[in-house]
Amino acid sequence: YTINNASTTEGGNLSFTVSLDNPVDIATTVQVSFTDGTTSAGDFNHTAQSVTFLAGTTTSQPVTVATTDDGTVEATENFTAHLNVTTTPGGRAFVFGDTGTGTITDNDTATYTIDDVIVAEGSSLLFTVSLNNPVDIETTVDVSFTDLSTLPGDFAHGTQTVTFAANTTTAQTLSVATTDDN
């Protein structure tokens, strides 16, 4: 008994195929169970499934696994599908140690934005940096500044950083001092 690898985009279905290379003279039932690799409980339906091969046939059997479209930006994830023949062999030789890999490709993106701010000279510019979707790891964003209609002495030009904790979209603020040069 063998099982293929399967892949899909997050929110789609993984289509595994369980195959048998030689017919058996009795009907056999194969259980397909799943263990996480880089996936976790909410990424796909972990419920074990069973397929049955009728006596004397080798017709491949499909196993469909639903994945979850979660809105979190993450790396491609994978898990393992395992085979176990649950039919008592009755002296027949069954080989069922094959595994298949399920691969889930993420479909989410992270967009970072910064707002526009206007203040009087000598005041501090308070910028808000926002993130539209959570990312499954902590992310740090460097914020740098370029003069458009300002001059080098009009404000503090040093690069600043903001950090977004994993799995959050809490906006981050940063302050830039301006110079009152009259």
C-alpha positions, 0 to 999 in steps of 0.5 A, spaced: 500 500 500 502 506 498 500 514 498 502 519 494 504 527 496 499 532 495 499 540 495 494 545 495 494 553 497 491 554 504 483 554 504 483 548 498 483 541 499 489 536 499 488 530 494 491 524 496 491 517 493 492 510 496 494 505 491 495 497 492 500 494 487 497 487 487 490 485 488 488 481 495 483 476 495 479 479 501 477 486 502 482 490 505 481 497 509 486 502 510 486 507 515 490 514 513 492 518 519 496 525 520 501 528 524 503 535 524 510 537 521 510 544 521 503 545 521 498 545 527 491 543 530 488 549 526 491 548 519 487 542 516 482 537 518 486 532 522 481 526 523 483 520 520 480 517 514 479 510 512 479 507 505 477 500 502 479 496 497 474 491 494 477 483 494 481 482 487 481 490 485 487 495 485 483 501 484 486 507 487 482 510 493 482 518 494 483 521 501 481 528 501 483 533 507 480 540 507 485 546 509 483 552 513 484 559 510 486 563 516 488 570 514 495 569 518 502 570 514 506 564 514 511 560 511 509 553 507 507 548 512 507 540 511 504 534 515 505 527 514 499 522 512 501 515 515 497 508 512 495 502 517 491 496 514 486 495 519 484 488 516 486 482 519 491 479 514 489 472 515 496 469 513 497 474 507 503 479 507 501 486 507 506 492 506 503 499 509 509 503 511 509 508 506 507 515 508 505 521 504 507 529 505 501 534 505 504 541 503 500 547 504 502 554 501 500 560 504 495 565 500 496 571 505 500 577 505 503 582 510 502 590 508 505 595 512 503 602 512 505 609 515 500 615 516 501 622 514 503 627 519 503 634 519 505 638 525 508 645 527 515 646 527 518 644 533 513 639 535 514 632 534 511 628 528 508 622 531 507 616 526 503 610 526 505 604 522 500 599 521 500 592 519 494 589 515 494 581 517 498 578 522 505 574 521 506 568 525 513 570 527 515 577 530 517 582 524 521 588 525 520 594 520 526 599 519 523 606 518 527 611 514 526 618 512 527 622 505 527 630 504 522 632 499 520 639 501 524 639 507 531 641 509 536 636 513 536 641 519 528 641 519 527 634 523 531 628 526 533 624 520 535 617 523 532 611 522 528 608 527 525 601 528 518 598 530 517 591 532 510 587 531 509 581 535 508 574 532 500 573 530 498 581 532 496 587 528 497 592 533 499 599 530 506 601 532 508 609 533 514 612 532 516 620 534 520 624 530 523 631 533 522 637 528 526 643 529 523 650 530 528 654 526 523 661 525 
